[in-house]
Amino acid sequence: MLLILLAAMAATPGPSEPRTFGDWTVGCDNGLDCQAIALLPPQEEWSEWLTLRFSRDAAASAAPVITIQNLEAEPAVLLADGNPLDVRFSSEPDGFTVHSSDEGALIAALASAHSLEVRGTSGTTLGRISLSGATAAMLYMDEAQRRLDTVTALVRTGARPASAVPPPPDLPLVRLPPAPTDAPLAFSDAEITTLREEFSCTIDEVGGPDTFETAQVETGTTLILLACGSGAYNLSSVPLIARSRGGQVAIEIAPFDPPSGVGMEDQPTLTNAEWDAGRRLLKEYSKARGLGDCGVRAEYAWDGSRFRIVHQEQMGECQGSLFYIPTWNAEIVAP
């Protein structure tokens, strides 16, 4: 189960929860950068539909970025309720992005049209994009970024100038300790067996592989990822911290900030966890199903005393989108 799952507490800020309107889901991170995603309609044949990502930074002057995904050929024209829009595209690694100078026509169509069709150069239909919930999603984004009744709003525009949009909040800073100069501690089979018993993770109780991984997060401090059960496509691990001081080794549950969310009541549990040595980040990815079109991805940085969440992105709706919505970000400061 994921360590930080849709958590937001007043005393300890954490990731927000996206909202869903019709076939659109929308969310923002703690810096108020927002994304809205058009999903594949659940009751339709998915091969006939496309996903679309509508993203916008929180800065007053920020323009939206609109990208269409899962296209097998380059789009040539968009039709809103059968009427062609003057829209051009650029090919990007994750799809086809609308030229910034052409976004106005598409935004107006998203807010007013009933259907959106994508055609290729030969005139064949490449797919459709659901507009059910599009207006509500854009209105939610306007409200979150405090653009309502300003000239920058997507839906409820007004006479207030762009300068009326407040600046976005600062992201939290997470400072890394100096890079480790020693290797991870080594543990015998007997020591691992003792840890499994101490932290209620014996294989006969939880199943899964009898494995563990170690990584050095700073000098004298080793991360232990103790495999603690598995499913069809998710492996659970209990994260432990082992500190070596004066020839003595002390092992405890790894502390996290914020200390909330599923799996934290007794001890934290990470899903598909791995240590990124190059970036010095602990990563996890909880897949809601094998297709990977829903779930949560998160990254944590060790600040010398605990793991701090520095990035989270999620997709709560299993409706064909490989775009995930960022719900938390922090700035990492290296020594």
ABEGO torsion letter per residue (X at the ends): XBABBGBBBAABBBBBBBBBBEABBBBBBAAGBBBBBBBBBAABBAAABBBBBBBBBABAABBBBBBBBGBABBBABBBBGGBBBBBBBBBBAAEBBBBAAAAAAAAAAAAABABBBBBBAAGBBAEBBBABGAAAAAAAAAAAAGABGBAABAABBBABBAAABBBBBBBBBBBBBBBBABBBBBBBAAAAAAAAAAAGABAAAAEEBBBBBBBBABBGBBBBBBBBEBBAABBBBBBBBBBBBGGBBBBBBBBBOBBBEBGAAABBBBBGBBBBAAAGBBBBBBBABAAGABEBBBBBBBAGABBBBABBBBBABBAGBABBBBABBBBBBBX
